[in-house]
Amino acid sequence: MSSAVALKSDPAPILACTISRDMLNFDLLIEDMESELGEAWGDLSFDDASVFLTQPEAADLQFVAIAVDRHDEADIGRVADIITTAKTRGVKVILIADTVSPTTLHQLLRLGAQDFVPYPLPEGALHDAIERICRSAPAPENAPDNSPDKTEVKPATRIGTRSAIFAIQGLAGGCGATTLAVNLAWELANIDKKKAPSVCLIDFDLQQGAVSTFLDLPRRDVIFEMLQDVSGMDVDGFKQALVSYDDKLSVFTAPADMLPLDIITSQDVNGLLDLATQCFDIVVVDMPKTTVQWTETVLVRSDVYFAPLELDMRSAQNAIRFIRALQSEELPLDKVNFVLNRAPGMTDLGGKGRVKLLSESLGVKIATMLPDGKRQVKQCCDHGVPLSAMAQKNPLRKEILKLATGLHDAMLREAAEG
């Protein structure tokens, strides 16, 4: 397809269009579009797209794939106008981005693009994106506003009589606790295609919580109001405070403003966990790095309390302090699962020796080893998507999926026995 001429010469209805400055820079996209749609698609330049989307001929369009690279960032306003026009006409938008900055990508997604695929296209990525955006019909012009701030959380479908609580507390800054919490919750929410458990992700880091950033979700003002009166909250109020990610994961974000950690008490935390477990099969809690009075509450109620650390001196010293604090208060250390992030590879014999020495020094077993996901992890966090969306084959994503599968299998066994 060379230009808008193809749109006029093809008698079959055009179901989709690619839009770019120069489609020759995205030859893999051409191949995938032909594989998915045959001849029922066209190719438009940015200038042609602005005109075509307002014409009656665009009535049959189901989606457009807008391809941008770093050379388009200087003229990103024109791309934004195309997205806005498409959204107004009820046409879905898939962004195909090649080396675009996270800031630009975030801006375009916020304008109304429904999905994002990196370029070069991973195998099957365009097919999956088309399936996702076509599951639901375009909203009518007078449909109610379903922006993230007003997303209604669907009732949970329970798989057992008891909910599971998995908490994550990093033992040092930058050790991947929030990355683990977000991706573990997402993998659990997608673990079973036919009957996935209902999952709620709670960000209890009231000062530096980044769950909303890692999933590109809004921080809602209602969170602060609810934290001030947890005792007066009911199930309906709790659900209204949640935001939904891709209709599969419910999230209780950190508040918009930095709050003191003692603004909530152990009783408040208990109340929030009670509400969450009434509504969901699994509750994943992202804890602050600081140990506070209500840390004990979450630890006692957790089925597994993950403590990520790294293979360095600061993590080792913090782990020793953490273990001593639990032992001095006679808290259940057996619930703590020490997770070594950026663990050495199989061939790194020296690194494996250091891991063994660390385990012996702490007097605990390091039960979970997570490999270094490297650059892709940061990219996914900056783009506000889970690892499975952009880096399905990333080694870190694979290990988190294994961890989620093990936890889910344990839940099913318990439900069957109970």
C-alpha positions in Angstrom: 0.0 0.0 0.0 1.6 3.3 -1.1 -0.8 6.1 -0.3 -4.4 7.2 0.2 -5.0 6.2 -3.4 -5.3 2.6 -2.2 -8.3 3.6 -0.1 -10.2 4.9 -3.1 -9.3 2.2 -5.6 -10.2 -0.8 -3.4 -13.9 -1.6 -3.5 -13.8 -3.6 -0.2 -14.4 -1.7 3.0 -11.3 -0.4 4.6 -11.2 -1.7 8.2 -7.9 -0.2 9.3 -5.2 2.2 8.3 -1.5 2.7 9.1 -0.5 6.3 9.6 3.1 7.4 9.6 5.6 10.0 8.2 7.2 7.4 6.0 5.9 3.8 6.0 9.1 2.5 4.5 10.6 3.0 7.9 8.2 0.4 9.3 8.3 -2.5 6.7 7.6 -5.1 9.4 4.3 -3.3 10.2 3.3 -3.6 6.5 3.9 -7.4 6.6 1.9 -7.8 9.8 -1.0 -5.7 8.6 -1.2 -7.7 5.4 -1.1 -10.9 7.4 -3.9 -9.7 9.7 -6.2 -7.9 7.2 -5.3 -8.9 3.7 -6.3 -6.1 1.4 -8.8 -4.5 3.9 -6.4 -1.8 5.0 -4.7 1.4 3.7 -1.7 3.5 4.3 -1.9 7.2 5.1 0.6 10.0 5.7 0.1 12.3 8.6 -1.4 15.0 6.3 -3.7 12.6 4.5 -4.9 11.1 7.8 -6.1 14.4 9.2 -8.4 14.8 6.2 -9.4 11.2 5.7 -10.6 10.6 9.2 -13.2 13.4 8.8 -14.6 11.9 5.6 -17.6 9.5 5.2 -15.2 6.9 3.7 -13.7 6.5 7.2 -17.0 5.2 8.7 -15.9 1.5 8.3 -12.6 2.0 10.1 -12.2 -0.2 13.2 -8.7 1.1 14.1 -5.6 3.0 13.0 -2.0 2.0 13.7 0.0 5.2 14.1 3.7 4.6 13.7 6.2 7.1 15.1 9.9 7.2 15.8 12.3 9.7 17.4 12.2 11.9 14.3 8.5 12.6 14.9 8.9 13.9 18.4 9.6 17.5 17.1 6.2 17.5 15.5 4.3 15.4 18.1 1.4 17.9 18.1 0.3 16.7 14.7 0.2 13.1 15.9 -1.8 14.2 18.9 -4.3 15.9 16.7 -4.8 12.6 14.7 -5.3 10.6 17.9 -7.9 13.2 19.1 -9.7 13.1 15.8 -9.8 9.3 15.7 -11.1 9.2 19.3 -13.8 11.6 18.4 -14.9 9.4 15.4 -14.9 6.3 17.6 -11.9 4.8 15.9 -9.5 2.8 18.1 -5.8 3.7 18.0 -2.7 1.5 18.3 0.6 3.2 18.7 3.7 1.6 17.0 6.7 3.3 18.6 10.3 3.0 17.7 12.9 4.6 20.1 10.3 7.2 21.3 11.0 8.8 24.7 8.8 7.6 27.6 7.5 11.2 28.0 6.2 11.3 24.5 4.7 7.9 24.6 3.0 8.7 27.9 1.6 11.9 26.4 0.1 10.0 23.4 -1.4 7.2 25.4 -3.0 9.8 27.7 -4.6 11.4 24.7 -6.6 8.3 24.0 -4.5 5.7 22.3 -5.9 2.3 23.4 -2.7 0.2 23.0 1.0 0.3 22.4 3.4 -2.0 20.5 7.1 -1.4 20.4 9.0 -1.5 17.0 10.5 -3.8 15.7 7.3 -5.7 16.3 7.6 -8.7 18.6 6.1 -11.9 17.1 2.3 -11.8 17.4 2.3 -8.5 19.2 0.2 -6.7 16.6 -2.3 -9.6 16.5 -2.6 -9.5 20.3 -3.1 -5.7 20.3 -5.8 -5.9 17.6 -7.6 -8.5 19.6 -7.5 -6.4 22.8 -8.9 -3.3 21.2 -11.6 -5.0 19.2 -13.1 -6.9 22.2 -15.4 -4.1 22.9 -17.4 -2.0 20.5 -16.7 1.8 20.3 -18.6 3.7 22.9 -21.6 5.7 21.7 -21.3 9.4 21.5 -23.6 9.9 24.6 -22.0 7.1 26.6 -21.1 7.9 30.2 -17.5 8.9 31.0 -15.4 5.8 31.7 -12.1 7.5 32.3 -9.7 5.8 34.8 -10.9 8.1 37.6 -14.4 6.6 37.3 -13.7 3.0 36.4 -16.1 0.7 38.1 -14.5 -2.4 39.6 -16.4 -5.6 38.6 -17.6 -8.0 41.3 -14.9 -10.6 42.1 -15.4 -14.2 41.2 -14.1 -16.3 44.1 -12.1 -19.5 43.7 -12.1 -20.5 47.3 -13.5 -19.7 50.8 -10.3 -17.8 51.9 -8.4 -15.0 50.3 -4.6 -15.1 50.1 -2.5 -12.1 51.1 1.0 -11.6 49.6 3.1 -8.7 50.8 6.3 -7.3 49.4 8.7 -5.1 51.4 12.1 -4.2 49.9 15.0 -4.3 52.3 17.0 -1.6 50.4 16.1 1.1 47.9 16.0 0.1 44.3 15.9 -3.7 45.0 12.9 -4.2 42.8 10.1 -4.5 45.4 7.5 -2.5 43.5 8.5 -4.2 40.2 7.9 -7.5 41.8 4.6 -6.5 43.4 3.2 -5.1 40.1 4.2 -7.9 37.9 3.3 -10.6 40.4 -0.2 -9.2 40.8 -0.6 -8.9 37.0 0.6 -12.5 36.4 -1.8 -13.8 39.1 -4.6 -11.9 37.5 -3.9 -13.6 34.2 -2.8 -17.0 35.4 -5.8 -18.9 34.2 -7.5 -17.9 30.9 -10.8 -19.6 31.8 -11.1 -18.8 35.6 -8.5 -16.3 36.7 -8.5 -15.3 40.3 -9.7 -11.8 41.2 -6.7 -9.7 42.3 -6.3 -6.4 44.2 -3.0 -4.6 44.4 -2.7 -2.2 47.4 0.1 0.4 47.5 0.8 1.1 51.2 3.9 3.2 50.5 2.1 6.4 51.4 5.1 8.6 50.6 6.9 7.2 47.6 4.4 4.6 46.3 5.0 4.0 42.5 2.4 1.4 41.7 0.3 4.0 39.9 3.3 5.1 37.9 4.3 1.6 36.9 0.8 0.9 35.6 0.1 4.5 34.3 -2.9 4.9 36.6 -4.2 8.1 38.2 -3.7 8.9 41.9 -7.1 9.6 43.2 -7.9 12.3 45.7 -10.5 10.0 47.4 -7.6 7.8 48.7 -6.6 10.5 51.2 -10.2 10.9 52.4 -10.6 7.2 52.9 -7.4 6.8 54.8 -8.6 9.4 57.2 -11.8 7.4 58.0 -11.1 3.8 57.3 -13.5 2.7 60.1 -16.4 4.4 58.2 -15.6 2.7 54.9 -17.8 -0.2 53.6 -17.3 -2.6 50.7 -19.0 -0.2 48.2 -16.8 2.7 49.3 -13.7 0.5 49.0 -14.6 -0.5 45.5 -15.2 3.1 44.4 -11.6 4.0 45.5 -10.1 1.3 43.3 -8.9 1.9 39.7 -8.9 -0.9 37.2 -6.0 -1.8 34.9 -7.1 -3.5 31.7 -10.2 -4.7 33.4 -8.2 -7.5 35.1 -6.4 -6.0 38.0 -7.9 -3.7 40.7 -5.5 -1.2 42.3 -5.7 0.8 45.5 -3.1 3.5 44.7 -0.9 5.5 47.0 -2.4 9.0 47.7 -1.6 11.9 45.4 0.3 13.8 48.2 3.1 12.5 50.4 1.7 11.5 53.8 3.2 10.5 57.1 3.3 6.7 57.4 1.6 6.9 60.8 -1.5 8.6 59.4 -3.0 5.1 59.4 -3.0 2.7 62.4 -2.8 -1.0 62.7 -6.6 -1.0 63.1 -6.9 0.9 59.9 -4.7 -1.5 58.0 -6.7 -4.4 59.4 -9.9 -2.7 58.2 -8.5 -2.2 54.7 -7.3 -5.8 54.4 -10.7 -7.0 55.7 -12.4 -5.1 52.9 -10.0 -6.3 50.3 -10.3 -10.0 51.3 -14.1 -9.7 51.2 -13.9 -8.7 47.6 -10.9 -10.5 46.0 -9.3 -13.9 45.9 -5.8 -12.5 46.1 -4.5 -9.3 47.7 -1.0 -8.1 46.9 0.4 -5.4 49.2 3.4 -3.2 48.2 4.9 -2.1 51.5 7.1 0.9 52.3 10.8 0.2 52.9 10.4 1.7 56.3 9.3 -0.7 59.1 6.4 0.9 61.0 3.9 0.0 63.7 1.5 -1.6 61.3 4.1 -3.6 59.5 3.4 -6.3 62.1 -0.3 -6.3 61.1 0.5 -7.0 57.5 3.1 -9.6 58.3 0.8 -11.5 60.6 -2.0 -11.5 58.1 0.1 -12.4 55.1 0.4 -15.9 53.7 3.8 -15.0 52.3 5.8 -11.9 53.1 8.4 -11.3 50.3 11.5 -9.4 51.3 13.6 -8.5 48.1 17.3 -7.7 48.6 20.4 -7.6 46.4 23.8 -9.2 46.6 25.5 -6.2 48.3 26.5 -5.0 51.8 23.7 -2.6 52.4 21.1 -5.3 51.7 22.9 -7.7 53.9 23.0 -5.2 56.8 19.4 -4.2 56.4 18.4 -7.9 56.3 20.2 -8.5 59.6 18.4 -5.6 61.2 15.1 -6.8 59.8 15.6 -10.3 61.1 16.6 -9.1 64.5 13.5 -6.8 64.7 11.2 -9.7 63.9 12.9 -12.1 66.4 12.9 -9.5 69.2 9.1 -9.1 68.8 8.6 -12.8 68.3 7.0 -12.3 64.9 6.6 -15.1 62.4 10.0 -15.1 60.5 8.9 -18.3 58.8 6.4 -16.3 56.7 9.2 -14.2 55.2 10.4 -15.3 51.8 13.8 -13.7 51.0 14.0 -12.8 47.3 17.4 -12.1 45.8 16.9 -9.7 42.9 19.5 -9.5 40.1 20.8 -12.9 41.1 23.9 -14.3 39.4 23.4 -16.5 36.4 24.0 -20.3 36.3 27.5 -19.9 35.0 28.6 -17.3 37.5 30.2 -19.6 40.0 31.8 -16.8 42.0 28.4 -15.1 42.3 26.7 -18.4 43.4 29.4 -18.7 46.1 28.5 -15.2 47.4 24.8 -16.1 47.5 25.6 -19.1 49.6 27.8 -17.0 52.0 25.0 -14.4 52.3 22.5 -17.0 53.1 24.7 -18.5 55.8 25.5 -15.1 57.3 21.9 -14.2 57.6 20.9 -17.7 58.9 18.0 -17.9 56.5 17.3 -19.6 53.2 17.1 -17.4 50.1 14.2 -19.2 48.5 13.6 -17.1 45.4 16.2 -16.0 42.8 15.2 -13.3 40.3 17.5 -12.7 37.3 18.5 -9.2 36.1 15.8 -8.0 33.6 18.2 -5.2 32.5 17.0 -2.4 30.3 13.6 -3.8 29.4 12.5 -3.6 33.1 13.1 0.2 33.2 11.4 0.7 29.8 8.3 -1.1 31.0 8.2 0.9 34.2 8.6 4.2 32.3 5.9 3.2 29.8 3.5 2.1 32.6 3.0 -1.5 31.5 3.7 -4.9 33.0 6.7 -6.9 31.7 4.4 -9.3 29.9 3.1 -6.5 27.7 6.5 -5.4 26.2 9.0 -8.1 27.3 7.2 -11.4 27.4 10.4 -13.4 27.0 12.4 -11.4 29.5 14.1 -13.7 32.1 12.8 -11.7 35.0 9.2 -11.9 33.7 9.6 -15.7 33.3 10.7 -16.2 36.9 7.9 -14.0 38.2 5.4 -16.0 36.1 6.8 -19.2 37.7 6.4 -17.7 41.2 2.8 -16.7 40.4 2.0 -20.2 39.1 3.4 -21.8 42.2 1.3 -19.5 44.5 -1.8 -20.0 42.4 -1.4 -23.8 42.4 -1.0 -23.7 46.2 -4.3 -21.8 46.5 -6.1 -24.3 44.3 -4.8 -27.2 46.4 -6.0 -25.4 49.6 -9.4 -24.7 48.1 -9.8 -28.4 47.0 -8.7 -29.6 50.5 -11.0 -27.1 52.3 
